[in-house]
């Protein structure tokens, strides 16, 4: 059995095309804008949310029906090399035309709720700062993926954003001060066993963290970090 290959795609600064102007298209547009993409949306009509996004300069709206020329003309002219295309219309024949036009030019394309007409699918996502958990059923049941994502949201609360920021900050400081790579990796593994999350939930994390970094600045050795871990 073949499996899809999961990746995290960098669309910062990339041109992305959405065809459709409903609530699903709006949700896809917001997600892409948050990832730093330049988003173009094509549809005869748009939600109030998409119109607001246009007013705010977040998206470009073209009030027209889709034509394969929407993609092929711009690709031929080299004016807008779309990185990906999303079909979010409620017309199956239009969605198929979008897929065919995008595939003809080897563009990544997703037809909402039609994985058989998609070269990629968009998983349900739980975000906690640097932590991103993606859940996919390979198109078998998007509803099940959303349910699992909701369950994960209960397990991985907002405290994980501070937790990952902390681990990242320690990593950068230790890498700059300690040349021994194996020793650093051992410390980072040990830190995963520290009950930092309880500190965050209890509200005593910031003072503990500040004290630790001040001590490390004065004595930049791993023993300093470990001493604070032992206090948890």
Backbone as a ProteinNet text record, in pm:
[ID]
protein_1_A
[PRIMARY]
XXXXXXXXXXXXXXXXXXXXXXXXXXXXXXXXXXXXXXXXXXXXXXXXXXXXXXXXXXXXXXXXXXXXXXXXXXXXXXXXXXXXXXXXXXXXXXXXXXXXXXXXXXXXXXXXXXXXXXXXXXXXXXXXXXXXXXXXXXXXXXXXXXXXXXXXXXXXXXXXXXXXXXXXXXXXXXXXXXXXXXXXXXXXXXXXXXXXXXXXXXXXXXXXXXXXXXXXXXXXXXXXXXXXXXXX
[TERTIARY]
84.3	0	87.7	61.5	137.8	79.8	169.2	127.1	166.7	89.6	127.8	247.5	326.6	449	421.8	425.8	393.9	509.5	478.8	579.6	520	608.3	567.3	616	525.8	558.7	577	689.5	716.1	652.9	548.1	482.9	504.1	595.7	622.5	669.1	594.7	628.7	585.1	523.6	482.1	344	320.9	191	102.6	-16	-108.1	-244.3	-310.2	-439.4	-548.8	-657.6	-776.9	-891.5	-962.7	-1080.5	-1203.1	-1289	-1405.3	-1411.5	-1532.8	-1544.9	-1627	-1649.6	-1731.1	-1652	-1716.1	-1654.3	-1530.5	-1532.5	-1414.9	-1298.3	-1325.6	-1220.6	-1164.5	-1252.7	-1207	-1114.3	-1152.8	-1069.5	-933.4	-932.5	-805	-719.8	-783.8	-710.5	-646.9	-721.4	-666.6	-546	-556.5	-446.4	-321.6	-338.6	-224.4	-164.1	-249.4	-199.9	-119.2	-168.5	-95.2	41.1	53.4	181.4	269.9	222	303.8	287.3	185.1	166	98.9	121.7	49.2	-68.3	-189.2	-305.8	-394.4	-425.4	-521.5	-644.2	-763.5	-887.8	-974.3	-1021.9	-1104.4	-1243.7	-1346.4	-1484.8	-1578.7	-1700.3	-1796.2	-1842.2	-1845.1	-1891.4	-1797.7	-1799.1	-1710.1	-1782.9	-1736.8	-1788.9	-1748.5	-1820.4	-1785.6	-1644.7	-1605.8	-1471.5	-1362.6	-1381.8	-1283.1	-1277	-1391.9	-1394.2	-1318.8	-1336.4	-1260.9	-1111.3	-1073.6	-932.2	-875.4	-957	-912.6	-890.9	-984.6	-972.4	-845.7	-810.2	-691.3	-562.3	-573.6	-455	-397.9	-479.9	-430.5	-442	-541.3	-561.7	-596.5	-584.7	-629.9	-750.1	-861.5	-983.3	-1009.8	-1039.5	-1081.7	-1225.8	-1315.3	-1457.8	-1490.7	-1467.4	-1490.2	-1500.6	-1553.3	-1556.8	-1420.1	-1395.1	-1265.4	-1256.9	-1140.7	-1107.5	-968.3	-943.2	-808.5	-704.3	-748.6	-656.2	-607.5	-686.4	-645.6	-508.1	-482.7	-353.4	-259.6	-306.8	-216.2	-158.3	-237	-186	-74.3	-95.4	4.4	129	111.5	228.4	309.5	239.1	307.9	384.8	324	389.6	494.4	491.6	588.5	564.2	439.8	412.4	382.2	310	271	288.9	407.2	429.6	366.6	239.3	171	243.5	259.9	322.3	219.7	96.3	-8.9	-143.7	-238.2	-373.3	-472.1	-574.7	-680.1	-814	-885.2	-1019	-1121.1	-1199	-1296.1	-1432.9	-1471	-1603.5	-1699.9	-1829.6	-1928.9	-1975.3	-1896.2	-1929.5	-1824	-1863.6	-1768.6	-1698.3	-1772	-1709.9	-1603.6	-1629.9	-1531.2	-1408.1	-1430.2	-1317.2	-1228.6	-1292.3	-1214.7	-1131.2	-1189	-1114.7	-995.7	-1016	-907	-793.9	-830.5	-729.3	-652.3	-723.2	-658	-565.5	-609.9	-527.3	-401.7	-416.5	-300.6	-204.7	-260	-175.9	-99.2	-159.9	-94.7	35.5	40.2	159.2	238.7	212.2	286.4	279.5	162.4	143	80.1	116.6	49.5	-96.2	-187.6	-330	-407.5	-499	-588	-731.7	-810.9	-954.2	-1022.5	-1086.5	-1143.3	-1239.6	-1218.2	-1301.6	-1297.8	-1198.1	-1181.4	-1034	-987.9	-846.7	-801.5	-895.9	-858.6	-824	-864.7	-830.6	-732.6	-646.2	-552.5	-412.9	-313.5	-175.4	-125.3	-205	-176.3	-308.1	-310.3	-427.2	-383.5	-478.4	-449	-499	-410.3	-452.6	-522.2	-588.8	-634.6	-512.5	-509.4	-387	-415.2	-327.4	-325.8	-198.9	-212.2	-96.1	-82.5	39.2	74.5	210.6	212.4	338.9	421.8	541.9	631.3	585.7	495.9	446	331.7	347.8	243.6	217.8	94.1	55.2	-45.6	-10.8	-98.8	-163.4	-293.7	-368	-434.6	-407.3	-466.6	-513.3	-623.5	-670.5	-653.6	-570.3	-548.2	-671.7	-762.3	-885.8	-996.7	-969	-1070.4	-1185.4	-1152.5	-1256.4	-1205.1	-1223.4	-1183.5	-1249.2	-1373.1	-1442.2	-1368.8	-1318.9	-1242.8	-1113.2	-1048.9	-925.3	-952.3	-1063.5	-1098.3	-1127.7	-1195.3	-1226.8	-1098.8	-1005.5	-878	-801.2	-805.1	-736.4	-796.1	-929.1	-993	-948.9	-935.4	-888.9	-745.3	-661.6	-522.5	-514.5	-609.2	-611.3	-629.1	-702.2	-721.2	-593.9	-517.9	-394.7	-280.6	-269.5	-160.3	-217.4	-220	-279.2	-186.2	-230.4	-154.2	-17.2	-0.9	127.2	240.9	206.1	310.9	379.4	313.1	378.6	495.8	473.4	582.2	689.4	645.4	738.9	835.1	783	869	958.5	906.7	990.7	1107.6	1079	1183.2	1289.5	1246.8	1342.5	1428.7	1367.1	1441.3	1544.5	1505	1596.4	1714.5	1687.6	1796	1889.8	1833.5	1914	2009.4	1959	2042.9	2153.9	2121.2	2221.3	2328.4	2287.3	2382.9	2470.4	2412.2	2491	2599.7	2569.7	2666.7	2778.1	2750	2846.9	2920.1	2859.7	2916.6	2954.4	3082.7	3125.7	3100.4	3085.9	3071.8	2930.1	2916.7	2785.2	2714.9	2787.7	2726.2	2678.2	2756.6	2717	2591.9	2585.5	2467.3	2342.9	2357	2242.6	2193.6	2287.1	2249.2	2169.1	2212.8	2139.9	1999.5	1988.6	1857.8	1761.6	1813.1	1729.1	1684.4	1777.2	1743.2	1633.8	1641.5	1546	1402.7	1386.1	1251.6	1183.1	1261.7	1205.7	1175.9	1216.7	1189.2	1041.8	985.5	843.4	824.9	870.7	858.5	712.6	633.6	493.5	415.9	448.7	380.9	413.5	537.5	578	496.1	479.6	404.4	259.8	199.6	59.4	41.2	142.9	133.6	161.4	215.4	243.2	377.4	463.2	594.6	707.8	673.2	771.7	863.6	808.5	887.4	999.8	970.1	1073.7	1182.8	1142.2	1238.7	1327.2	1266.1	1340.9	1438.9	1392.7	1479.9	1599.9	1574.7	1683.9	1784.2	1734.1	1821.4	1910.3	1852.8	1931.5	2031.5	1994.6	2089.1	2207.5	2179.2	2286.6	2374.1	2312.7	2388.1	2475.9	2429.5	2509.4	2636.7	2625	2742	2833.9	2774	2852.1	2795.6	2839.4	2781	2829	2791.3	2822.9	2693	2692.6	2569.6	2527.9	2623.5	2590.3	2495.9	2507.7	2418.8	2275.1	2257.1	2123.2	2067.6	2151.3	2105.7	2063.1	2132.8	2099.9	1957.8	1917.8	1782	1679.6	1717.9	1628.2	1601.4	1701.1	1685.8	1593	1568.4	1480.5	1333.3	1305	1165.1	1095.7
-119.8	0	124.6	215.2	339	441.6	519.2	623.2	759.4	860.6	996.6	1039.8	1129.1	1174.6	1306.5	1307.6	1430.7	1530.1	1655.7	1761.3	1887.2	1979.5	2113.9	2207.2	2276.9	2355.8	2503.3	2560.3	2702.7	2782.1	2858.9	2941.6	3090.2	3122.4	3263.4	3334.9	3436.4	3510.6	3445.1	3327.4	3254.7	3299.8	3292.1	3325.3	3200.6	3214.1	3101.2	3143.2	3052.6	3080.5	2997	3064.2	2995.8	3027.8	2925.8	2946	2911.7	3009.7	2993.7	3110.3	3151.5	3269	3247.7	3121.7	3091.3	3081.4	3024.6	3017.5	2928.5	2820.6	2733.2	2806.9	2877.8	2956.3	3061.1	3123.3	3223.5	3160.3	3043.4	2975.6	2938.4	2889.8	2855.4	2980.3	3090.4	3214.9	3265.2	3261.2	3308.5	3225.5	3095	3007	3036.8	3058.8	3088.8	3225.1	3323.3	3457.2	3451.1	3374.4	3359.3	3294.9	3216.4	3152	3241.5	3362.8	3458.6	3455.8	3384.6	3373.4	3497.7	3519.8	3620.9	3549.2	3582.6	3503.4	3577.4	3509.2	3557	3466.9	3528.2	3451.8	3488.5	3387.5	3407.5	3351.3	3435.5	3391.6	3504.5	3471.5	3577.9	3652.5	3582.9	3642.4	3601.7	3683.9	3658.7	3679.2	3609.1	3631.3	3769.8	3818	3947.9	3944	3827.1	3813.4	3830.6	3773	3788.4	3932.9	3997.8	4138.5	4224.5	4193.8	4265.3	4241.2	4118.2	4086.9	4165.7	4182.5	4262.4	4407.5	4462.4	4600.9	4619.7	4516.6	4523.7	4492	4465.6	4436.5	4298.4	4206.4	4071.5	3977.7	4001.1	3916.4	4003.9	3944.4	4008.9	3930	3998.9	3933.1	3966.3	3862.3	3880.7	3832.9	3926.2	3894.2	3841.4	3712.5	3649	3498.6	3430.3	3284.5	3229.9	3106.7	3046.1	3005.1	3027.5	2977.8	2918.7	2816.1	2758	2862.9	2970.6	3079.2	3150.7	3140.8	3201.9	3152.2	3025.4	2965.3	2966.2	2916	2893.4	3021.5	3129.4	3254.8	3310.8	3310.1	3368.3	3281.9	3150	3061.8	3084.5	3095.1	3115.1	3247.1	3349.6	3480.1	3490	3392.7	3393.6	3504.1	3555.5	3668.8	3626.1	3516.5	3474	3323.3	3279.2	3134.6	3084.9	3048.7	3002.2	2881	2883.5	2768.2	2658.2	2698.8	2599.6	2659.9	2571.4	2610	2531.9	2600.8	2535.1	2559.1	2450.8	2459.1	2443.2	2548.9	2546.5	2592.9	2549	2582.2	2469.2	2495.3	2390.1	2324.1	2343.5	2284.1	2181.3	2055.2	1947	1963.4	2010.4	2024.2	2133.4	2241.1	2349.6	2301.7	2230.9	2179.4	2088.1	2007	1917.5	1997.1	2104.8	2189	2255.9	2297	2359.9	2260.3	2138.3	2034.3	2008.6	1995	1964.4	2077.1	2201.9	2316.2	2326	2302.8	2309.5	2194	2074.2	1956.8	1968.8	2033	2050.4	2128.9	2217.1	2299	2254.4	2132.4	2071.5	2156	2216.4	2294.7	2207	2230.8	2163.6	2207.8	2113.1	2148.4	2064.7	2131.5	2065	2099.4	1996.5	2014.8	1974.5	2069.5	2047.3	1928.1	1835.8	1716.2	1620.1	1635.4	1541.1	1501.3	1414.7	1376.7	1311.3	1249.3	1185.1	1288	1413.7	1521.8	1619.1	1568	1653.9	1593.6	1680.1	1633.7	1655.4	1726.3	1736.4	1756.6	1718.9	1744.6	1826.3	1898.1	1984.5	1916	1885	1814	1906.6	1848.2	1925.4	1957.3	2076.8	2122.9	2175.8	2140.9	2199.3	2282.2	2410.5	2499.9	2553	2543.5	2601.4	2667.8	2784.5	2851.5	2771.4	2732.8	2655.8	2510.7	2466.1	2328.9	2322.4	2237.5	2215.5	2065.4	2026.1	1885.5	1872.5	1796.4	1777.6	1639.6	1634.8	1508.8	1486.5	1373.2	1342.1	1197.2	1175	1039	1004.1	1081.4	1056.6	1079.6	1163.8	1191.4	1093	990.2	888.7	945.4	1030.9	1091.2	1221.4	1333	1462.9	1490.8	1442.7	1464	1394.2	1273.7	1201.7	1274.5	1328.9	1405	1526.1	1596.2	1712.9	1671.5	1558.4	1510.1	1478.1	1410.3	1376.9	1503.4	1601.6	1729	1798.9	1795.2	1856.4	1786.7	1655.5	1581	1619.5	1637.2	1677.8	1818.2	1904.7	2040.1	2037.7	1938.1	1926.1	1876.3	1793.1	1737.9	1838	1908.9	2004.9	2146	2201.2	2332.7	2447	2568.1	2688.2	2692.5	2618.9	2620	2565.6	2485.9	2429.6	2535.2	2647.7	2755.3	2811	2840.6	2887.7	2780.8	2656.4	2545.7	2531.6	2535	2522.4	2644.6	2762.7	2883.3	2870.8	2814.9	2796	2697.7	2583.1	2483.7	2541	2619.2	2680.5	2779.8	2860.4	2961	2895.6	2790.1	2717.5	2657.3	2597.8	2533.8	2633.1	2750.1	2850.8	2899.5	2921.7	2969	2864.2	2739.4	2632.2	2605.5	2608.6	2587.6	2693.8	2815.4	2924.2	2914.6	2848.8	2848.5	2716.2	2607	2473.7	2408.4	2384.5	2329.2	2179.5	2106.5	1960.9	1923.7	1877.6	1848.4	1734.6	1626.3	1511.7	1548.8	1629.4	1672.8	1759.7	1845.7	1930.6	1844.9	1746.6	1661.7	1584.9	1542.9	1472.8	1563.8	1689.5	1785.9	1808.3	1824.8	1851.4	1734.9	1611.5	1494.9	1495.2	1529.9	1535.3	1638.7	1750.8	1858.9	1818	1722.4	1677.4	1606.9	1563.4	1497.5	1596.7	1720.3	1821.2	1861.2	1888	1923.1	2074.1	2125.8	2269.1	2308.5	2220.4	2251.7	2282.6	2213.7	2242.2	2382.5	2425.7	2562.6	2663.9	2634.7	2726.4	2734.5	2619.9	2617.4	2683.9	2674	2731.1	2881.1	2934.4	3077.6	3117.6	3020.3	3051.6	3031.4	3016.3	2983	3099.4	3217.9	3330.5	3368.2	3371.6	3408.2	3301.7	3173.8	3063.4	3069.8	3093.6	3100.4	3217.7	3333.2	3451	3427.9	3368.5	3339.8	3242.7	3142.8	3044.1	3107.7	3190.5	3252.7	3354.3	3422.8	3515.5	3438.8	3323.7	3241.1	3184.8	3144.1	3087.6	3193.2	3316.6	3424.4	3446.8	3431.7	3449.3	3327.4	3209.9	3085.2	2995.1	3016.7	2947	2803.1	2718.7	2576.1	2498.1	2372.6	2294.4	2263.3	2259.8	2233.4	2339.5	2460.4	2568.4	2537.9	2495.5	2461	2342.3	2241.3	2121.1	2152.5	2243.7	2278.9	2333.8	2410.9	2465.4	2358.5	2263.7	2153.5	2069.1	2054.5	1975.6	2042.3	2171.5	2243.3	2226.2	2168.6	2153.5	2041.9
0	0	0	-92.8	-98.6	-1.7	58.8	151.6	97.5	133.4	96.9	180.1	123.6	188.6	260.1	393.8	467.5	463.9	433.3	433.1	495	535.2	576.3	466.4	399.5	281.1	316.8	274.7	296.1	182.1	213.2	110.8	137.7	226.7	255.3	128.3	87.3	-33.1	-162.3	-154	-274.6	-321.2	-452.1	-510.3	-509	-451.7	-442.3	-497	-565.7	-628.3	-562.9	-526.2	-476.4	-571.2	-614.6	-698.6	-615.3	-595.8	-509.5	-412.7	-377.9	-292.1	-167.9	-130.6	-14.1	115.3	217.1	349.9	350.5	271.7	266.1	202.2	92.9	27.2	122.5	199.8	296.9	400.1	450.6	550.2	492.4	369.6	304.8	283.9	244.3	221.3	349.9	459.1	587	628.8	609.9	647.3	565.3	435.4	348.7	380.7	406.9	442.2	571.2	668.6	794.6	772.7	666.6	634	547.6	517.3	443.3	293	243	98.5	40.5	-89.9	-166.7	-233.1	-190.8	-228.7	-328.9	-438	-537.3	-531.1	-527.8	-521.3	-641.8	-712.8	-831.8	-807.2	-824.6	-806.6	-849.5	-894	-925.4	-800.4	-686.7	-560.7	-447.5	-340.7	-227.9	-95.7	6.9	141.1	189.4	290	348.5	406	457.9	514.8	411.1	292.9	185.7	137	131.6	90.3	191.4	319.8	423.5	407.8	375.6	355.3	237.7	133.1	18.4	60.4	137.5	184	266.8	342	427.7	352.6	222.3	142.7	164	218.4	247.7	128.3	42.3	-75.3	-195.4	-313.5	-437.2	-488.1	-511.7	-558	-704.5	-782.9	-921.8	-933.7	-963.4	-972.3	-1111.7	-1129.6	-1259.4	-1240.1	-1340.9	-1336.2	-1375.2	-1335.2	-1364.9	-1510.8	-1568.1	-1701.4	-1693.7	-1773.4	-1773.2	-1807.6	-1876.5	-1910.2	-1784.9	-1676.7	-1549.8	-1508.8	-1535.6	-1502.5	-1622.2	-1736.2	-1849.3	-1906	-1913.4	-1969.1	-1883.7	-1751.8	-1663	-1656.3	-1662.9	-1663.9	-1790.9	-1904.4	-2031.9	-2033.6	-1974.5	-1972	-1861.8	-1771.3	-1661.3	-1561.2	-1557.1	-1469.1	-1326.1	-1309.4	-1175.5	-1161.9	-1127.8	-1112.4	-982.2	-988.4	-867.5	-809.8	-678.8	-613.2	-591.1	-562	-545.1	-581.3	-610.7	-650.1	-564.6	-515.5	-438.3	-507.1	-534.8	-593	-481.3	-457.9	-348.1	-396.5	-515.3	-566.5	-532.4	-553.2	-527.8	-657.2	-764.6	-894.4	-932.3	-940.1	-965.9	-1100.3	-1202.8	-1334.5	-1335.2	-1260.4	-1250.6	-1175	-1064.6	-986.9	-1071.5	-1156.4	-1242.7	-1342.4	-1397.8	-1492	-1423	-1298.3	-1222	-1202.4	-1163.4	-1144.2	-1273.1	-1382.9	-1511	-1554.9	-1536.7	-1576.9	-1491.6	-1361.2	-1271.8	-1298.2	-1315.1	-1339.1	-1470.1	-1568.5	-1698.2	-1685.3	-1586	-1565.1	-1441.8	-1396.9	-1284.9	-1158.1	-1133.7	-1012.4	-904.3	-781.3	-671	-669.4	-659.7	-662.6	-562.2	-493	-398.3	-434.6	-458.4	-479.1	-349.4	-284.8	-152.2	-153.9	-60.5	-43.3	-162.5	-249.1	-360.2	-371.7	-281.9	-282.1	-412.1	-484.3	-610.7	-718.1	-698	-790.3	-725.1	-641.6	-568.6	-570.4	-586.9	-573.1	-431.1	-349.6	-206.5	-133.5	-7.2	76.3	196.3	253.2	367.3	494.1	588.3	708.9	807.9	904.9	1020.1	1104.6	1161.8	1227.2	1367.1	1459.9	1593.9	1604.2	1634.6	1643.9	1785.7	1835.5	1964.8	1948.5	1887.2	1860.3	1761.8	1804.1	1717.2	1699.4	1785.8	1776.1	1675.1	1575.6	1475.6	1467	1494.1	1484.7	1371.4	1269.2	1154.1	1160.6	1133.1	1136.9	1001.9	941.4	811.5	808.1	740	714.3	566.7	497	355.3	271.1	322.1	249.4	278.8	358.9	387.7	469.4	568.2	651.5	711.8	641.6	697.6	832.3	851	978.2	1092.3	1066.7	1168.9	1200.6	1098.1	1120.3	1208.2	1182.8	1265.3	1408.7	1427	1561.8	1638.4	1574	1638.5	1672.2	1582.6	1608.3	1729.8	1743.1	1860.9	1988.7	1983.4	2100.9	2135.8	2034.8	2058.2	2116.8	2078.7	2134.1	2285.5	2335.2	2479.6	2548.7	2479	2536.6	2532.6	2422.4	2403.5	2408.9	2532.1	2554.5	2519.3	2551.3	2517.8	2584.2	2695.3	2765.4	2678.7	2577.6	2491.5	2406.1	2382.7	2308	2388.5	2516.7	2603.1	2619.8	2631.7	2652.1	2534.5	2411.8	2293.4	2276.6	2310.4	2304.5	2401.9	2519.4	2620.7	2572.1	2521	2471.9	2360.2	2273.2	2163	2214.8	2313.2	2368.2	2438.7	2516.2	2582.7	2478.4	2377.2	2272.2	2207.2	2172.2	2107.3	2199.5	2326.7	2422.5	2448.4	2464	2492.3	2369.9	2251.3	2129.6	2114.7	2155.2	2142.7	2246	2359.9	2469.7	2488.2	2442.9	2468.4	2335.5	2308.9	2179.6	2163.1	2273.9	2267.9	2222.6	2097.9	2041.3	2114.4	2144	2210.6	2350.1	2420.6	2554.6	2547.8	2446.6	2429.3	2405.8	2317.3	2285.2	2407	2492.8	2614.6	2706.6	2718.1	2800.9	2745.6	2615.5	2555.6	2579	2576.1	2604.3	2750.3	2841	2983.8	3009.5	2940.1	2962.6	2931.2	2840.4	2806	2922.2	3020.4	3138.6	3250.5	3235.2	3337.6	3332.5	3448.7	3454.9	3440.2	3327.7	3300.5	3281.9	3223.7	3196.4	3324.1	3433.4	3560.1	3608.8	3589.2	3623.9	3544	3415.8	3329.9	3376.7	3403.2	3446.2	3582	3667.5	3802.6	3804.9	3695.3	3689.5	3746.9	3778.1	3836.1	3735.4	3609.1	3506.6	3472.4	3451.1	3401.7	3497.4	3626.9	3724.2	3729.9	3723.1	3722.7	3599.3	3484.1	3358.6	3359.6	3404.3	3406.7	3497.1	3613	3706.8	3644.3	3571.4	3508.5	3402.2	3317.1	3210.5	3265.4	3372.4	3435.6	3492.9	3555.2	3610.6	3498.7	3388.2	3276	3210	3208.8	3150.6	3231.8	3363.3	3450.1	3444.4	3435.2	3431.6	3321.2	3195.7	3080.7	3064.4	3158.5	3150.7	3170.5	3124.3	3130.7	3273.5	3364.3	3504.1	3559.3	3509.5	3553.9	3513.9	3389.4	3341.1	3419	3439	3509.3	3652.5	3716.3	3854.7	3864.7	3765.8	3767.8	3733.3	3650.4	3621.1	3744.3	3829.3	3951.1	4052.1	4033.8	4126.3	4091.9	3977.9	3936.5	4014.3
[MASK]
++++++++++++++++++++++++++++++++++++++++++++++++++++++++++++++++++++++++++++++++++++++++++++++++++++++++++++++++++++++++++++++++++++++++++++++++++++++++++++++++++++++++++++++++++++++++++++++++++++++++++++++++++++++++++++++++++++++++

